[in-house]
Amino acid sequence: MAEKKCPICGKPTVEEFKPFCSKRCADIDLNRWLSGTYVIPARDDEPGDDKDED
């Protein structure tokens, strides 16, 4: 089985910080999520989401 690599820096992962190699890389990833660098795509055009039904 191939050794997994850290998605931030490409170094081999460490069990304690999986899927990262260190706390530093884990913190970099968290910062990217919190700052809006990573975004989960969504569609605003789904029917029925914006309408109030009385």
DSSP file (Angstrom, degrees, kcal/mol; ACC not computed):
  #  RESIDUE AA STRUCTURE BP1 BP2  ACC     N-H-->O    O-->H-N    N-H-->O    O-->H-N    TCO  KAPPA ALPHA  PHI   PSI    X-CA   Y-CA   Z-CA
    1    1 A M              0   0    0      0, 0.0     2,-0.1     0, 0.0     3,-0.0   0.000 360.0 360.0 360.0 136.5    0.0    0.0    0.0
    2    2 A A        -     0   0    0      1,-0.1     2,-0.3     0, 0.0     0, 0.0  -0.404 360.0-108.0 -72.0 144.2    1.3    3.4   -0.9
    3    3 A E        -     0   0    0     -2,-0.1    -1,-0.1     1,-0.1     2,-0.1  -0.547  35.7-120.1 -73.1 132.4    2.3    5.8    1.9
    4    4 A K        -     0   0    0     -2,-0.3     9,-1.6     9,-0.1     2,-0.3  -0.410  25.2-143.1 -73.1 149.2   -0.2    8.7    2.2
    5    5 A K  B     -A   12   0A   0      7,-0.2     6,-0.1    -2,-0.1    -1,-0.0  -0.861  22.8-100.2-115.7 149.7    1.1   12.2    1.8
    6    6 A C     >  -     0   0    0      5,-3.5     4,-1.6    -2,-0.3    14,-0.2  -0.465  26.0-140.6 -63.6 130.2    0.1   15.4    3.6
    7    7 A P  T  4 S+     0   0    0      0, 0.0    -1,-0.1     0, 0.0    13,-0.1   0.672  98.0  48.0 -70.0 -15.0   -2.3   17.4    1.5
    8    8 A I  T  4 S+     0   0    0      3,-0.1    12,-0.1     1,-0.0    -2,-0.0   0.918 133.3   3.8 -89.3 -51.4   -0.6   20.7    2.5
    9    9 A C  T  4 S-     0   0    0      2,-0.1    11,-0.0     3,-0.0    -4,-0.0   0.584  89.5-120.1-116.6 -13.4    3.1   20.0    2.1
   10   10 A G     <  +     0   0    0     -4,-1.6     3,-0.1     1,-0.3    10,-0.0   0.450  65.2 134.6  87.8   0.4    3.4   16.5    0.6
   11   11 A K        -     0   0    0      1,-0.1    -5,-3.5    -6,-0.1    -1,-0.3  -0.379  69.3 -79.7 -75.0 161.4    5.4   15.0    3.4
   12   12 A P  B     -A    5   0A   0      0, 0.0    -7,-0.2     0, 0.0    -1,-0.1  -0.319  54.8-107.5 -60.3 144.3    4.4   11.5    4.8
   13   13 A T        -     0   0    0     -9,-1.6     2,-0.4    -3,-0.1     8,-0.3  -0.314  22.5-138.2 -73.1 157.6    1.5   11.6    7.2
   14   14 A V    >>  -     0   0    0      6,-2.0     3,-1.5     1,-0.1     4,-0.5  -0.966  16.1-128.9-116.8 133.3    1.9   11.1   11.0
   15   15 A E  G >4 S+     0   0    0     -2,-0.4     3,-0.9     1,-0.3    -1,-0.1   0.844 106.8  55.9 -50.4 -41.8   -0.7    9.0   12.8
   16   16 A E  G 34 S+     0   0    0      1,-0.2    -1,-0.3     5,-0.1     5,-0.1   0.792 119.1  30.8 -63.8 -29.4   -1.3   11.6   15.5
   17   17 A F  G X4 S-     0   0    0     -3,-1.5     3,-2.8     3,-0.3    -1,-0.2   0.178  96.1-165.2-117.0  16.0   -2.2   14.3   12.9
   18   18 A K  T << S+     0   0    0     -3,-0.9     3,-0.1    -4,-0.5    -3,-0.1  -0.137  72.2  22.8 -48.7 136.4   -3.7   12.3   10.1
   19   19 A P  T 3  S+     0   0    0      0, 0.0    -1,-0.4     0, 0.0     2,-0.1  -0.921 125.3  60.5 -89.4  16.6   -4.3   13.2    7.3
   20   20 A F  S <  S-     0   0    0     -3,-2.8    -6,-2.0    -6,-0.2    -3,-0.3  -0.467  73.4-131.9-101.2 172.8   -1.5   15.8    7.9
   21   21 A C  S    S+     0   0    0     -8,-0.3     2,-0.3     1,-0.2    -3,-0.1   0.626  84.2   2.5 -96.9 -16.8    2.1   15.4    8.8
   22   22 A S  S  > S-     0   0    0     -5,-0.2     4,-1.8     1,-0.1    -1,-0.2  -0.971  73.9-100.4-159.9 167.9    2.1   17.9   11.7
   23   23 A K  H  > S+     0   0    0     -2,-0.3     4,-2.7     1,-0.2     5,-0.2   0.860 119.3  60.6 -62.5 -36.3    0.0   20.3   13.8
   24   24 A R  H  > S+     0   0    0      1,-0.2     4,-2.2     2,-0.2    -1,-0.2   0.933 106.2  44.1 -58.5 -48.3    1.3   23.1   11.7
   25   25 A C  H  > S+     0   0    0      2,-0.2     4,-2.2     1,-0.2    -1,-0.2   0.875 112.7  52.6 -66.6 -36.3   -0.2   21.7    8.5
   26   26 A A  H  X S+     0   0    0     -4,-1.8     4,-2.3     1,-0.2    -1,-0.2   0.906 110.5  48.2 -63.2 -41.0   -3.4   20.9   10.3
   27   27 A D  H  X S+     0   0    0     -4,-2.7     4,-2.5     2,-0.2    -2,-0.2   0.869 108.3  53.8 -67.7 -36.9   -3.6   24.5   11.5
   28   28 A I  H  X S+     0   0    0     -4,-2.2     4,-1.9     2,-0.2    -2,-0.2   0.931 110.4  47.6 -61.2 -45.0   -2.9   25.8    8.0
   29   29 A D  H  X S+     0   0    0     -4,-2.2     4,-1.8     2,-0.2    -2,-0.2   0.916 111.4  50.0 -62.9 -44.4   -5.8   23.7    6.7
   30   30 A L  H  X S+     0   0    0     -4,-2.3     4,-2.6     1,-0.2     5,-0.2   0.914 109.3  52.1 -60.5 -43.4   -8.1   24.9    9.5
   31   31 A N  H  X S+     0   0    0     -4,-2.5     4,-2.3     1,-0.2     6,-0.3   0.881 106.1  54.4 -61.3 -38.1   -7.2   28.5    8.7
   32   32 A R  H  <>S+     0   0    0     -4,-1.9     5,-1.7     2,-0.2     6,-1.4   0.889 110.9  45.6 -64.0 -38.4   -8.0   28.0    5.1
   33   33 A W  H ><5S+     0   0    0     -4,-1.8     3,-0.8     4,-0.2    -2,-0.2   0.932 115.4  46.3 -67.2 -45.6  -11.5   26.7    6.0
   34   34 A L  H 3<5S+     0   0    0     -4,-2.6    -2,-0.2     1,-0.2    -1,-0.2   0.805 112.1  50.1 -70.4 -29.2  -12.1   29.6    8.5
   35   35 A S  T 3<5S-     0   0    0     -4,-2.3    -1,-0.2    -5,-0.2    -2,-0.2   0.533 115.8-111.1 -87.5  -6.1  -10.9   32.3    6.2
   36   36 A G  T < 5S+     0   0    0     -3,-0.8    -3,-0.2    -4,-0.5    -4,-0.1   0.578  81.1 125.8  89.7   9.5  -13.1   31.1    3.3
   37   37 A T  S   <S+     0   0    0     -5,-1.7     2,-0.4    -6,-0.3    -4,-0.2   0.914  73.5  51.6 -65.3 -41.8  -10.3   29.9    1.0
   38   38 A Y  S    S-     0   0    0     -6,-1.4     2,-0.4     2,-0.0    -2,-0.1  -0.805  75.9-179.4 -93.2 136.9  -12.0   26.5    0.8
   39   39 A V        -     0   0    0     -2,-0.4    -6,-0.0     3,-0.0    -2,-0.0  -1.000  26.3-136.7-138.6 135.8  -15.7   26.7   -0.2
   40   40 A I        -     0   0    0     -2,-0.4    -2,-0.0     1,-0.0     2,-0.0  -0.826  36.1-120.1 -88.7 121.1  -18.3   23.9   -0.6
   41   41 A P        +     0   0    0      0, 0.0     2,-0.3     0, 0.0    -1,-0.0  -0.303  36.8 178.4 -65.2 144.0  -20.2   24.7   -3.8
   42   42 A A        -     0   0    0     -2,-0.0     2,-0.5     0, 0.0    -3,-0.0  -0.967  25.1-127.2-141.5 156.6  -24.0   25.2   -3.4
   43   43 A R        -     0   0    0     -2,-0.3     3,-0.4     1,-0.1     0, 0.0  -0.919  10.3-168.4-109.0 132.5  -26.8   26.1   -5.8
   44   44 A D  S    S+     0   0    0     -2,-0.5    -1,-0.1     1,-0.2     6,-0.1   0.510  76.9  76.0 -90.5  -6.9  -29.1   29.0   -5.0
   45   45 A D        +     0   0    0      2,-0.1    -1,-0.2     4,-0.1    -2,-0.0   0.161  58.3 127.1 -97.2  20.3  -31.7   28.0   -7.6
   46   46 A E    >   -     0   0    0     -3,-0.4     3,-1.1     1,-0.1     4,-0.3  -0.640  64.4-114.7 -77.5 129.5  -33.3   25.1   -5.9
   47   47 A P  T 3  S+     0   0    0      0, 0.0    -1,-0.1     0, 0.0    -2,-0.1  -0.305  90.2  19.6 -67.3 143.6  -37.1   25.6   -5.8
   48   48 A G  T 3  S+     0   0    0      1,-0.0     5,-0.1     4,-0.0    -2,-0.0   0.305  91.5 101.1  88.5  -9.0  -38.9   26.1   -2.5
   49   49 A D  S <  S+     0   0    0     -3,-1.1    -4,-0.1     1,-0.2    -1,-0.0   0.868  87.5  36.9 -76.6 -35.5  -35.9   27.1   -0.4
   50   50 A D  S    S+     0   0    0     -4,-0.3     2,-0.4    -6,-0.1    -1,-0.2   0.530  97.9  92.7 -95.7  -7.3  -36.6   30.9   -0.3
   51   51 A K        -     0   0    0      2,-0.0     2,-0.6     1,-0.0     0, 0.0  -0.727  66.4-138.6 -98.4 135.8  -40.4   30.9   -0.2
   52   52 A D        -     0   0    0     -2,-0.4     2,-0.6     2,-0.0    -2,-0.1  -0.787  17.1-153.9 -86.6 124.8  -42.4   31.1    3.0
   53   53 A E              0   0    0     -2,-0.6    -2,-0.0     1,-0.1     0, 0.0  -0.899 360.0 360.0-103.7 118.9  -45.4   28.8    2.8
   54   54 A D              0   0    0     -2,-0.6    -1,-0.1     0, 0.0    -2,-0.0   0.412 360.0 360.0 -95.3 360.0  -48.3   29.9    5.0
